[in-house]
Amino acid sequence: MRYKIEVQDDTGIWTDVRNDQGALVTFDDEAAARAALAERFPILVQMEKYAGGKRTRVIRIIEDDD
């Protein structure tokens, strides 16, 4: 399984997190993805614990065999 992280902007649109070169940031396990999410967006991740609504998420990438 591979995972990616996404963040929601102020207008409600979810976007993939990308590195400085513009490539999609992916992870081999969910724990690493969640750690990277907390490292990149610490305020948003902490706010989700106390305020309503999600602004960050970890998504499982489903591989297509075709």
mmCIF file as Biopython writes it, N, C-alpha, C and O atoms, coordinates in Angstrom:
data_model
#
loop_
_atom_site.group_PDB
_atom_site.id
_atom_site.type_symbol
_atom_site.label_atom_id
_atom_site.label_alt_id
_atom_site.label_comp_id
_atom_site.label_asym_id
_atom_site.label_entity_id
_atom_site.label_seq_id
_atom_site.pdbx_PDB_ins_code
_atom_site.Cartn_x
_atom_site.Cartn_y
_atom_site.Cartn_z
_atom_site.occupancy
_atom_site.B_iso_or_equiv
_atom_site.auth_seq_id
_atom_site.auth_asym_id
_atom_site.pdbx_PDB_model_num
ATOM 1   N N  . MET A ? 1  ? 0.834   -1.179 0.000   1.0 0.0 1  A 1 
ATOM 2   C CA . MET A ? 1  ? 0.000   0.000  0.000   1.0 0.0 1  A 1 
ATOM 3   C C  . MET A ? 1  ? 0.879   1.243  0.000   1.0 0.0 1  A 1 
ATOM 4   O O  . MET A ? 1  ? 1.952   1.274  0.602   1.0 0.0 1  A 1 
ATOM 5   N N  . ARG A ? 2  ? 0.397   2.250  -0.685  1.0 0.0 2  A 1 
ATOM 6   C CA . ARG A ? 2  ? 1.053   3.560  -0.704  1.0 0.0 2  A 1 
ATOM 7   C C  . ARG A ? 2  ? 0.038   4.583  -0.177  1.0 0.0 2  A 1 
ATOM 8   O O  . ARG A ? 2  ? -1.172  4.390  -0.289  1.0 0.0 2  A 1 
ATOM 9   N N  . TYR A ? 3  ? 0.547   5.653  0.388   1.0 0.0 3  A 1 
ATOM 10  C CA . TYR A ? 3  ? -0.305  6.686  0.959   1.0 0.0 3  A 1 
ATOM 11  C C  . TYR A ? 3  ? 0.160   8.063  0.497   1.0 0.0 3  A 1 
ATOM 12  O O  . TYR A ? 3  ? 1.337   8.268  0.199   1.0 0.0 3  A 1 
ATOM 13  N N  . LYS A ? 4  ? -0.786  9.006  0.442   1.0 0.0 4  A 1 
ATOM 14  C CA . LYS A ? 4  ? -0.466  10.391 0.144   1.0 0.0 4  A 1 
ATOM 15  C C  . LYS A ? 4  ? -1.186  11.255 1.172   1.0 0.0 4  A 1 
ATOM 16  O O  . LYS A ? 4  ? -2.103  10.795 1.852   1.0 0.0 4  A 1 
ATOM 17  N N  . ILE A ? 5  ? -0.763  12.508 1.277   1.0 0.0 5  A 1 
ATOM 18  C CA . ILE A ? 5  ? -1.421  13.416 2.199   1.0 0.0 5  A 1 
ATOM 19  C C  . ILE A ? 5  ? -2.055  14.558 1.408   1.0 0.0 5  A 1 
ATOM 20  O O  . ILE A ? 5  ? -1.550  14.979 0.367   1.0 0.0 5  A 1 
ATOM 21  N N  . GLU A ? 6  ? -3.176  15.043 1.937   1.0 0.0 6  A 1 
ATOM 22  C CA . GLU A ? 6  ? -3.904  16.122 1.289   1.0 0.0 6  A 1 
ATOM 23  C C  . GLU A ? 6  ? -4.263  17.177 2.336   1.0 0.0 6  A 1 
ATOM 24  O O  . GLU A ? 6  ? -4.392  16.883 3.524   1.0 0.0 6  A 1 
ATOM 25  N N  . VAL A ? 7  ? -4.419  18.395 1.864   1.0 0.0 7  A 1 
ATOM 26  C CA . VAL A ? 7  ? -4.822  19.502 2.728   1.0 0.0 7  A 1 
ATOM 27  C C  . VAL A ? 7  ? -5.944  20.258 2.039   1.0 0.0 7  A 1 
ATOM 28  O O  . VAL A ? 7  ? -5.971  20.379 0.814   1.0 0.0 7  A 1 
ATOM 29  N N  . GLN A ? 8  ? -6.873  20.767 2.844   1.0 0.0 8  A 1 
ATOM 30  C CA . GLN A ? 8  ? -8.027  21.493 2.321   1.0 0.0 8  A 1 
ATOM 31  C C  . GLN A ? 8  ? -7.760  22.997 2.432   1.0 0.0 8  A 1 
ATOM 32  O O  . GLN A ? 8  ? -7.317  23.476 3.476   1.0 0.0 8  A 1 
ATOM 33  N N  . ASP A ? 9  ? -8.031  23.733 1.359   1.0 0.0 9  A 1 
ATOM 34  C CA . ASP A ? 9  ? -7.829  25.183 1.406   1.0 0.0 9  A 1 
ATOM 35  C C  . ASP A ? 9  ? -9.070  25.866 1.986   1.0 0.0 9  A 1 
ATOM 36  O O  . ASP A ? 9  ? -10.036 25.203 2.363   1.0 0.0 9  A 1 
ATOM 37  N N  . ASP A ? 10 ? -9.029  27.192 2.052   1.0 0.0 10 A 1 
ATOM 38  C CA . ASP A ? 10 ? -10.126 27.948 2.660   1.0 0.0 10 A 1 
ATOM 39  C C  . ASP A ? 10 ? -11.432 27.860 1.886   1.0 0.0 10 A 1 
ATOM 40  O O  . ASP A ? 10 ? -12.496 28.137 2.441   1.0 0.0 10 A 1 
ATOM 41  N N  . THR A ? 11 ? -11.371 27.478 0.615   1.0 0.0 11 A 1 
ATOM 42  C CA . THR A ? 11 ? -12.596 27.359 -0.181  1.0 0.0 11 A 1 
ATOM 43  C C  . THR A ? 11 ? -13.173 25.948 -0.153  1.0 0.0 11 A 1 
ATOM 44  O O  . THR A ? 11 ? -14.204 25.693 -0.777  1.0 0.0 11 A 1 
ATOM 45  N N  . GLY A ? 12 ? -12.522 25.021 0.565   1.0 0.0 12 A 1 
ATOM 46  C CA . GLY A ? 12 ? -13.029 23.660 0.688   1.0 0.0 12 A 1 
ATOM 47  C C  . GLY A ? 12 ? -12.503 22.689 -0.340  1.0 0.0 12 A 1 
ATOM 48  O O  . GLY A ? 12 ? -13.007 21.570 -0.443  1.0 0.0 12 A 1 
ATOM 49  N N  . ILE A ? 13 ? -11.498 23.086 -1.107  1.0 0.0 13 A 1 
ATOM 50  C CA . ILE A ? 13 ? -10.938 22.209 -2.140  1.0 0.0 13 A 1 
ATOM 51  C C  . ILE A ? 13 ? -9.731  21.458 -1.582  1.0 0.0 13 A 1 
ATOM 52  O O  . ILE A ? 13 ? -8.817  22.060 -1.018  1.0 0.0 13 A 1 
ATOM 53  N N  . TRP A ? 14 ? -9.742  20.132 -1.748  1.0 0.0 14 A 1 
ATOM 54  C CA . TRP A ? 14 ? -8.639  19.285 -1.301  1.0 0.0 14 A 1 
ATOM 55  C C  . TRP A ? 14 ? -7.561  19.238 -2.377  1.0 0.0 14 A 1 
ATOM 56  O O  . TRP A ? 14 ? -7.867  19.080 -3.560  1.0 0.0 14 A 1 
ATOM 57  N N  . THR A ? 15 ? -6.299  19.374 -1.969  1.0 0.0 15 A 1 
ATOM 58  C CA . THR A ? 15 ? -5.181  19.283 -2.908  1.0 0.0 15 A 1 
ATOM 59  C C  . THR A ? 15 ? -4.115  18.368 -2.343  1.0 0.0 15 A 1 
ATOM 60  O O  . THR A ? 15 ? -3.920  18.288 -1.130  1.0 0.0 15 A 1 
ATOM 61  N N  . ASP A ? 16 ? -3.425  17.675 -3.246  1.0 0.0 16 A 1 
ATOM 62  C CA . ASP A ? 16 ? -2.325  16.806 -2.856  1.0 0.0 16 A 1 
ATOM 63  C C  . ASP A ? 16 ? -1.148  17.653 -2.391  1.0 0.0 16 A 1 
ATOM 64  O O  . ASP A ? 16 ? -0.923  18.755 -2.890  1.0 0.0 16 A 1 
ATOM 65  N N  . VAL A ? 17 ? -0.403  17.122 -1.429  1.0 0.0 17 A 1 
ATOM 66  C CA . VAL A ? 17 ? 0.817   17.782 -0.977  1.0 0.0 17 A 1 
ATOM 67  C C  . VAL A ? 17 ? 1.941   17.340 -1.905  1.0 0.0 17 A 1 
ATOM 68  O O  . VAL A ? 17 ? 2.115   16.150 -2.169  1.0 0.0 17 A 1 
ATOM 69  N N  . ARG A ? 18 ? 2.685   18.299 -2.385  1.0 0.0 18 A 1 
ATOM 70  C CA . ARG A ? 18 ? 3.779   18.037 -3.321  1.0 0.0 18 A 1 
ATOM 71  C C  . ARG A ? 18 ? 5.082   18.553 -2.751  1.0 0.0 18 A 1 
ATOM 72  O O  . ARG A ? 18 ? 5.081   19.434 -1.890  1.0 0.0 18 A 1 
ATOM 73  N N  . ASN A ? 19 ? 6.206   18.006 -3.228  1.0 0.0 19 A 1 
ATOM 74  C CA . ASN A ? 19 ? 7.516   18.454 -2.773  1.0 0.0 19 A 1 
ATOM 75  C C  . ASN A ? 19 ? 7.935   19.705 -3.539  1.0 0.0 19 A 1 
ATOM 76  O O  . ASN A ? 19 ? 7.167   20.225 -4.348  1.0 0.0 19 A 1 
ATOM 77  N N  . ASP A ? 20 ? 9.148   20.188 -3.287  1.0 0.0 20 A 1 
ATOM 78  C CA . ASP A ? 20 ? 9.631   21.415 -3.928  1.0 0.0 20 A 1 
ATOM 79  C C  . ASP A ? 20 ? 9.737   21.297 -5.444  1.0 0.0 20 A 1 
ATOM 80  O O  . ASP A ? 20 ? 9.657   22.303 -6.149  1.0 0.0 20 A 1 
ATOM 81  N N  . GLN A ? 21 ? 9.914   20.081 -5.951  1.0 0.0 21 A 1 
ATOM 82  C CA . GLN A ? 21 ? 10.012  19.867 -7.395  1.0 0.0 21 A 1 
ATOM 83  C C  . GLN A ? 21 ? 8.646   19.660 -8.047  1.0 0.0 21 A 1 
ATOM 84  O O  . GLN A ? 21 ? 8.560   19.509 -9.265  1.0 0.0 21 A 1 
ATOM 85  N N  . GLY A ? 22 ? 7.592   19.651 -7.258  1.0 0.0 22 A 1 
ATOM 86  C CA . GLY A ? 22 ? 6.248   19.478 -7.792  1.0 0.0 22 A 1 
ATOM 87  C C  . GLY A ? 22 ? 5.769   18.042 -7.866  1.0 0.0 22 A 1 
ATOM 88  O O  . GLY A ? 22 ? 4.671   17.779 -8.358  1.0 0.0 22 A 1 
ATOM 89  N N  . ALA A ? 23 ? 6.578   17.107 -7.381  1.0 0.0 23 A 1 
ATOM 90  C CA . ALA A ? 23 ? 6.193   15.695 -7.402  1.0 0.0 23 A 1 
ATOM 91  C C  . ALA A ? 23 ? 5.308   15.365 -6.195  1.0 0.0 23 A 1 
ATOM 92  O O  . ALA A ? 23 ? 5.482   15.922 -5.112  1.0 0.0 23 A 1 
ATOM 93  N N  . LEU A ? 24 ? 4.365   14.458 -6.401  1.0 0.0 24 A 1 
ATOM 94  C CA . LEU A ? 24 ? 3.480   14.014 -5.340  1.0 0.0 24 A 1 
ATOM 95  C C  . LEU A ? 24 ? 4.291   13.358 -4.228  1.0 0.0 24 A 1 
ATOM 96  O O  . LEU A ? 24 ? 5.161   12.527 -4.488  1.0 0.0 24 A 1 
ATOM 97  N N  . VAL A ? 25 ? 3.995   13.741 -2.983  1.0 0.0 25 A 1 
ATOM 98  C CA . VAL A ? 25 ? 4.676   13.161 -1.826  1.0 0.0 25 A 1 
ATOM 99  C C  . VAL A ? 25 ? 3.913   11.895 -1.441  1.0 0.0 25 A 1 
ATOM 100 O O  . VAL A ? 25 ? 2.726   11.963 -1.123  1.0 0.0 25 A 1 
ATOM 101 N N  . THR A ? 26 ? 4.584   10.739 -1.468  1.0 0.0 26 A 1 
ATOM 102 C CA . THR A ? 26 ? 3.955   9.464  -1.123  1.0 0.0 26 A 1 
ATOM 103 C C  . THR A ? 26 ? 4.758   8.762  -0.038  1.0 0.0 26 A 1 
ATOM 104 O O  . THR A ? 26 ? 5.930   9.064  0.189   1.0 0.0 26 A 1 
ATOM 105 N N  . PHE A ? 27 ? 4.099   7.819  0.626   1.0 0.0 27 A 1 
ATOM 106 C CA . PHE A ? 27 ? 4.697   7.098  1.744   1.0 0.0 27 A 1 
ATOM 107 C C  . PHE A ? 27 ? 4.351   5.619  1.643   1.0 0.0 27 A 1 
ATOM 108 O O  . PHE A ? 27 ? 3.326   5.249  1.071   1.0 0.0 27 A 1 
ATOM 109 N N  . ASP A ? 28 ? 5.214   4.778  2.202   1.0 0.0 28 A 1 
ATOM 110 C CA . ASP A ? 28 ? 5.002   3.333  2.172   1.0 0.0 28 A 1 
ATOM 111 C C  . ASP A ? 28 ? 4.112   2.832  3.298   1.0 0.0 28 A 1 
ATOM 112 O O  . ASP A ? 28 ? 3.552   1.740  3.204   1.0 0.0 28 A 1 
ATOM 113 N N  . ASP A ? 29 ? 3.975   3.621  4.369   1.0 0.0 29 A 1 
ATOM 114 C CA . ASP A ? 29 ? 3.081   3.190  5.439   1.0 0.0 29 A 1 
ATOM 115 C C  . ASP A ? 29 ? 2.316   4.382  6.000   1.0 0.0 29 A 1 
ATOM 116 O O  . ASP A ? 29 ? 2.753   5.529  5.896   1.0 0.0 29 A 1 
ATOM 117 N N  . GLU A ? 30 ? 1.185   4.089  6.586   1.0 0.0 30 A 1 
ATOM 118 C CA . GLU A ? 30 ? 0.284   5.127  7.060   1.0 0.0 30 A 1 
ATOM 119 C C  . GLU A ? 30 ? 0.883   5.936  8.203   1.0 0.0 30 A 1 
ATOM 120 O O  . GLU A ? 30 ? 0.663   7.144  8.286   1.0 0.0 30 A 1 
ATOM 121 N N  . ALA A ? 31 ? 1.633   5.288  9.079   1.0 0.0 31 A 1 
ATOM 122 C CA . ALA A ? 31 ? 2.239   6.001  10.208  1.0 0.0 31 A 1 
ATOM 123 C C  . ALA A ? 31 ? 3.217   7.072  9.722   1.0 0.0 31 A 1 
ATOM 124 O O  . ALA A ? 31 ? 3.249   8.173  10.272  1.0 0.0 31 A 1 
ATOM 125 N N  . ALA A ? 32 ? 4.001   6.765  8.714   1.0 0.0 32 A 1 
ATOM 126 C CA . ALA A ? 32 ? 4.939   7.744  8.167   1.0 0.0 32 A 1 
ATOM 127 C C  . ALA A ? 32 ? 4.188   8.901  7.516   1.0 0.0 32 A 1 
ATOM 128 O O  . ALA A ? 32 ? 4.611   10.052 7.624   1.0 0.0 32 A 1 
ATOM 129 N N  . ALA A ? 33 ? 3.090   8.609  6.849   1.0 0.0 33 A 1 
ATOM 130 C CA . ALA A ? 33 ? 2.283   9.658  6.225   1.0 0.0 33 A 1 
ATOM 131 C C  . ALA A ? 33 ? 1.692   10.572 7.285   1.0 0.0 33 A 1 
ATOM 132 O O  . ALA A ? 33 ? 1.699   11.793 7.127   1.0 0.0 33 A 1 
ATOM 133 N N  . ARG A ? 34 ? 1.179   9.991  8.366   1.0 0.0 34 A 1 
ATOM 134 C CA . ARG A ? 34 ? 0.593   10.807 9.436   1.0 0.0 34 A 1 
ATOM 135 C C  . ARG A ? 34 ? 1.660   11.653 10.139  1.0 0.0 34 A 1 
ATOM 136 O O  . ARG A ? 34 ? 1.394   12.794 10.517  1.0 0.0 34 A 1 
ATOM 137 N N  . ALA A ? 35 ? 2.848   11.106 10.314  1.0 0.0 35 A 1 
ATOM 138 C CA . ALA A ? 35 ? 3.937   11.869 10.930  1.0 0.0 35 A 1 
ATOM 139 C C  . ALA A ? 35 ? 4.346   13.041 10.041  1.0 0.0 35 A 1 
ATOM 140 O O  . ALA A ? 35 ? 4.572   14.145 10.536  1.0 0.0 35 A 1 
ATOM 141 N N  . ALA A ? 36 ? 4.441   12.809 8.747   1.0 0.0 36 A 1 
ATOM 142 C CA . ALA A ? 36 ? 4.797   13.877 7.812   1.0 0.0 36 A 1 
ATOM 143 C C  . ALA A ? 36 ? 3.706   14.946 7.777   1.0 0.0 36 A 1 
ATOM 144 O O  . ALA A ? 36 ? 4.006   16.135 7.678   1.0 0.0 36 A 1 
ATOM 145 N N  . LEU A ? 37 ? 2.463   14.532 7.858   1.0 0.0 37 A 1 
ATOM 146 C CA . LEU A ? 37 ? 1.347   15.466 7.872   1.0 0.0 37 A 1 
ATOM 147 C C  . LEU A ? 37 ? 1.436   16.373 9.097   1.0 0.0 37 A 1 
ATOM 148 O O  . LEU A ? 37 ? 1.272   17.588 8.983   1.0 0.0 37 A 1 
ATOM 149 N N  . ALA A ? 38 ? 1.692   15.794 10.254  1.0 0.0 38 A 1 
ATOM 150 C CA . ALA A ? 38 ? 1.823   16.578 11.482  1.0 0.0 38 A 1 
ATOM 151 C C  . ALA A ? 38 ? 3.043   17.485 11.439  1.0 0.0 38 A 1 
ATOM 152 O O  . ALA A ? 38 ? 3.022   18.570 12.019  1.0 0.0 38 A 1 
ATOM 153 N N  . GLU A ? 39 ? 4.096   17.064 10.769  1.0 0.0 39 A 1 
ATOM 154 C CA . GLU A ? 39 ? 5.303   17.876 10.657  1.0 0.0 39 A 1 
ATOM 155 C C  . GLU A ? 39 ? 5.090   19.067 9.713   1.0 0.0 39 A 1 
ATOM 156 O O  . GLU A ? 39 ? 5.547   20.174 9.997   1.0 0.0 39 A 1 
ATOM 157 N N  . ARG A ? 40 ? 4.406   18.842 8.608   1.0 0.0 40 A 1 
ATOM 158 C CA . ARG A ? 40 ? 4.195   19.908 7.618   1.0 0.0 40 A 1 
ATOM 159 C C  . ARG A ? 40 ? 3.082   20.873 8.007   1.0 0.0 40 A 1 
ATOM 160 O O  . ARG A ? 40 ? 3.157   22.063 7.702   1.0 0.0 40 A 1 
ATOM 161 N N  . PHE A ? 41 ? 2.061   20.372 8.672   1.0 0.0 41 A 1 
ATOM 162 C CA . PHE A ? 41 ? 0.893   21.186 9.026   1.0 0.0 41 A 1 
ATOM 163 C C  . PHE A ? 41 ? 0.539   21.014 10.505  1.0 0.0 41 A 1 
ATOM 164 O O  . PHE A ? 41 ? -0.563  20.565 10.818  1.0 0.0 41 A 1 
ATOM 165 N N  . PRO A ? 42 ? 1.442   21.359 11.413  1.0 0.0 42 A 1 
ATOM 166 C CA . PRO A ? 42 ? 1.200   21.085 12.839  1.0 0.0 42 A 1 
ATOM 167 C C  . PRO A ? 42 ? -0.018  21.812 13.408  1.0 0.0 42 A 1 
ATOM 168 O O  . PRO A ? 42 ? -0.738  21.256 14.237  1.0 0.0 42 A 1 
ATOM 169 N N  . ILE A ? 43 ? -0.247  23.031 12.976  1.0 0.0 43 A 1 
ATOM 170 C CA . ILE A ? 43 ? -1.371  23.793 13.522  1.0 0.0 43 A 1 
ATOM 171 C C  . ILE A ? 43 ? -2.698  23.197 13.069  1.0 0.0 43 A 1 
ATOM 172 O O  . ILE A ? 43 ? -3.616  23.038 13.874  1.0 0.0 43 A 1 
ATOM 173 N N  . LEU A ? 44 ? -2.800  22.868 11.784  1.0 0.0 44 A 1 
ATOM 174 C CA . LEU A ? 44 ? -4.046  22.288 11.283  1.0 0.0 44 A 1 
ATOM 175 C C  . LEU A ? 44 ? -4.341  20.947 11.936  1.0 0.0 44 A 1 
ATOM 176 O O  . LEU A ? 44 ? -5.487  20.661 12.284  1.0 0.0 44 A 1 
ATOM 177 N N  . VAL A ? 45 ? -3.313  20.128 12.103  1.0 0.0 45 A 1 
ATOM 178 C CA . VAL A ? 45 ? -3.513  18.810 12.718  1.0 0.0 45 A 1 
ATOM 179 C C  . VAL A ? 45 ? -3.969  18.961 14.161  1.0 0.0 45 A 1 
ATOM 180 O O  . VAL A ? 45 ? -4.867  18.240 14.596  1.0 0.0 45 A 1 
ATOM 181 N N  . GLN A ? 46 ? -3.374  19.880 14.912  1.0 0.0 46 A 1 
ATOM 182 C CA . GLN A ? 46 ? -3.775  20.095 16.305  1.0 0.0 46 A 1 
ATOM 183 C C  . GLN A ? 46 ? -5.175  20.692 16.405  1.0 0.0 46 A 1 
ATOM 184 O O  . GLN A ? 46 ? -5.939  20.335 17.302  1.0 0.0 46 A 1 
ATOM 185 N N  . MET A ? 47 ? -5.514  21.594 15.495  1.0 0.0 47 A 1 
ATOM 186 C CA . MET A ? 47 ? -6.850  22.210 15.523  1.0 0.0 47 A 1 
ATOM 187 C C  . MET A ? 47 ? -7.949  21.176 15.328  1.0 0.0 47 A 1 
ATOM 188 O O  . MET A ? 47 ? -9.040  21.320 15.879  1.0 0.0 47 A 1 
ATOM 189 N N  . GLU A ? 48 ? -7.671  20.132 14.545  1.0 0.0 48 A 1 
ATOM 190 C CA . GLU A ? 48 ? -8.683  19.105 14.291  1.0 0.0 48 A 1 
ATOM 191 C C  . GLU A ? 48 ? -9.076  18.369 15.567  1.0 0.0 48 A 1 
ATOM 192 O O  . GLU A ? 48 ? -10.183 17.838 15.662  1.0 0.0 48 A 1 
ATOM 193 N N  . LYS A ? 49 ? -8.177  18.335 16.545  1.0 0.0 49 A 1 
ATOM 194 C CA . LYS A ? 49 ? -8.486  17.660 17.807  1.0 0.0 49 A 1 
ATOM 195 C C  . LYS A ? 49 ? -9.473  18.456 18.650  1.0 0.0 49 A 1 
ATOM 196 O O  . LYS A ? 49 ? -10.236 17.874 19.421  1.0 0.0 49 A 1 
ATOM 197 N N  . TYR A ? 50 ? -9.471  19.786 18.512  1.0 0.0 50 A 1 
ATOM 198 C CA . TYR A ? 50 ? -10.261 20.639 19.394  1.0 0.0 50 A 1 
ATOM 199 C C  . TYR A ? 50 ? -11.399 21.356 18.682  1.0 0.0 50 A 1 
ATOM 200 O O  . TYR A ? 50 ? -12.428 21.634 19.298  1.0 0.0 50 A 1 
ATOM 201 N N  . ALA A ? 51 ? -11.240 21.655 17.427  1.0 0.0 51 A 1 
ATOM 202 C CA . ALA A ? 51 ? -12.285 22.353 16.667  1.0 0.0 51 A 1 
ATOM 203 C C  . ALA A ? 51 ? -12.913 21.371 15.679  1.0 0.0 51 A 1 
ATOM 204 O O  . ALA A ? 51 ? -12.291 20.381 15.293  1.0 0.0 51 A 1 
ATOM 205 N N  . GLY A ? 52 ? -14.100 21.643 15.291  1.0 0.0 52 A 1 
ATOM 206 C CA . GLY A ? 52 ? -14.782 20.760 14.354  1.0 0.0 52 A 1 
ATOM 207 C C  . GLY A ? 52 ? -14.220 20.867 12.949  1.0 0.0 52 A 1 
ATOM 208 O O  . GLY A ? 52 ? -13.684 21.905 12.560  1.0 0.0 52 A 1 
ATOM 209 N N  . GLY A ? 53 ? -14.344 19.802 12.201  1.0 0.0 53 A 1 
ATOM 210 C CA . GLY A ? 53 ? -13.933 19.817 10.801  1.0 0.0 53 A 1 
ATOM 211 C C  . GLY A ? 53 ? -12.520 19.329 10.569  1.0 0.0 53 A 1 
ATOM 212 O O  . GLY A ? 53 ? -11.633 19.526 11.400  1.0 0.0 53 A 1 
ATOM 213 N N  . LYS A ? 54 ? -12.324 18.693 9.438   1.0 0.0 54 A 1 
ATOM 214 C CA . LYS A ? 54 ? -11.009 18.192 9.036   1.0 0.0 54 A 1 
ATOM 215 C C  . LYS A ? 54 ? -10.453 19.090 7.949   1.0 0.0 54 A 1 
ATOM 216 O O  . LYS A ? 54 ? -11.172 19.491 7.034   1.0 0.0 54 A 1 
ATOM 217 N N  . ARG A ? 55 ? -9.164  19.406 8.053   1.0 0.0 55 A 1 
ATOM 218 C CA . ARG A ? 55 ? -8.494  20.197 7.019   1.0 0.0 55 A 1 
ATOM 219 C C  . ARG A ? 55 ? -7.320  19.437 6.420   1.0 0.0 55 A 1 
ATOM 220 O O  . ARG A ? 55 ? -6.711  19.885 5.449   1.0 0.0 55 A 1 
ATOM 221 N N  . THR A ? 56 ? -7.005  18.279 7.008   1.0 0.0 56 A 1 
ATOM 222 C CA . THR A ? 56 ? -5.906  17.443 6.510   1.0 0.0 56 A 1 
ATOM 223 C C  . THR A ? 56 ? -6.380  15.999 6.494   1.0 0.0 56 A 1 
ATOM 224 O O  . THR A ? 56 ? -7.280  15.617 7.242   1.0 0.0 56 A 1 
ATOM 225 N N  . ARG A ? 57 ? -5.752  15.191 5.617   1.0 0.0 57 A 1 
ATOM 226 C CA . ARG A ? 57 ? -6.112  13.771 5.590   1.0 0.0 57 A 1 
ATOM 227 C C  . ARG A ? 57 ? -5.009  12.958 4.931   1.0 0.0 57 A 1 
ATOM 228 O O  . ARG A ? 57 ? -4.207  13.459 4.142   1.0 0.0 57 A 1 
ATOM 229 N N  . VAL A ? 58 ? -5.007  11.678 5.292   1.0 0.0 58 A 1 
ATOM 230 C CA . VAL A ? 58 ? -4.119  10.694 4.681   1.0 0.0 58 A 1 
ATOM 231 C C  . VAL A ? 58 ? -4.985  9.817  3.796   1.0 0.0 58 A 1 
ATOM 232 O O  . VAL A ? 58 ? -6.017  9.306  4.232   1.0 0.0 58 A 1 
ATOM 233 N N  . ILE A ? 59 ? -4.563  9.644  2.549   1.0 0.0 59 A 1 
ATOM 234 C CA . ILE A ? 59 ? -5.335  8.878  1.566   1.0 0.0 59 A 1 
ATOM 235 C C  . ILE A ? 59 ? -4.531  7.664  1.110   1.0 0.0 59 A 1 
ATOM 236 O O  . ILE A ? 59 ? -3.343  7.770  0.808   1.0 0.0 59 A 1 
ATOM 237 N N  . ARG A ? 60 ? -5.189  6.524  1.066   1.0 0.0 60 A 1 
ATOM 238 C CA . ARG A ? 60 ? -4.557  5.312  0.540   1.0 0.0 60 A 1 
ATOM 239 C C  . ARG A ? 60 ? -4.629  5.351  -0.982  1.0 0.0 60 A 1 
ATOM 240 O O  . ARG A ? 60 ? -5.692  5.593  -1.554  1.0 0.0 60 A 1 
ATOM 241 N N  . ILE A ? 61 ? -3.509  5.114  -1.625  1.0 0.0 61 A 1 
ATOM 242 C CA . ILE A ? 61 ? -3.450  5.091  -3.078  1.0 0.0 61 A 1 
ATOM 243 C C  . ILE A ? 61 ? -3.697  3.655  -3.531  1.0 0.0 61 A 1 
ATOM 244 O O  . ILE A ? 61 ? -2.951  2.746  -3.165  1.0 0.0 61 A 1 
ATOM 245 N N  . ILE A ? 62 ? -4.726  3.456  -4.315  1.0 0.0 62 A 1 
ATOM 246 C CA . ILE A ? 62 ? -5.053  2.122  -4.806  1.0 0.0 62 A 1 
ATOM 247 C C  . ILE A ? 62 ? -4.365  1.954  -6.162  1.0 0.0 62 A 1 
ATOM 248 O O  . ILE A ? 62 ? -4.568  2.742  -7.086  1.0 0.0 62 A 1 
ATOM 249 N N  . GLU A ? 63 ? -3.563  0.927  -6.251  1.0 0.0 63 A 1 
ATOM 250 C CA . GLU A ? 63 ? -2.816  0.651  -7.475  1.0 0.0 63 A 1 
ATOM 251 C C  . GLU A ? 63 ? -3.745  0.055  -8.530  1.0 0.0 63 A 1 
ATOM 252 O O  . GLU A ? 63 ? -4.605  -0.765 -8.209  1.0 0.0 63 A 1 
ATOM 253 N N  . ASP A ? 64 ? -3.578  0.456  -9.760  1.0 0.0 64 A 1 
ATOM 254 C CA . ASP A ? 64 ? -4.338  -0.071 -10.880 1.0 0.0 64 A 1 
ATOM 255 C C  . ASP A ? 64 ? -3.473  -1.083 -11.623 1.0 0.0 64 A 1 
ATOM 256 O O  . ASP A ? 64 ? -2.402  -0.729 -12.117 1.0 0.0 64 A 1 
ATOM 257 N N  . ASP A ? 65 ? -3.907  -2.306 -11.710 1.0 0.0 65 A 1 
ATOM 258 C CA . ASP A ? 65 ? -3.105  -3.363 -12.342 1.0 0.0 65 A 1 
ATOM 259 C C  . ASP A ? 65 ? -3.147  -3.325 -13.863 1.0 0.0 65 A 1 
ATOM 260 O O  . ASP A ? 65 ? -2.367  -4.017 -14.519 1.0 0.0 65 A 1 
ATOM 261 N N  . ASP A ? 66 ? -4.034  -2.537 -14.426 1.0 0.0 66 A 1 
ATOM 262 C CA . ASP A ? 66 ? -4.163  -2.487 -15.890 1.0 0.0 66 A 1 
ATOM 263 C C  . ASP A ? 66 ? -3.045  -1.751 -16.544 1.0 0.0 66 A 1 
ATOM 264 O O  . ASP A ? 66 ? -3.019  -1.629 -17.768 1.0 0.0 66 A 1 
#
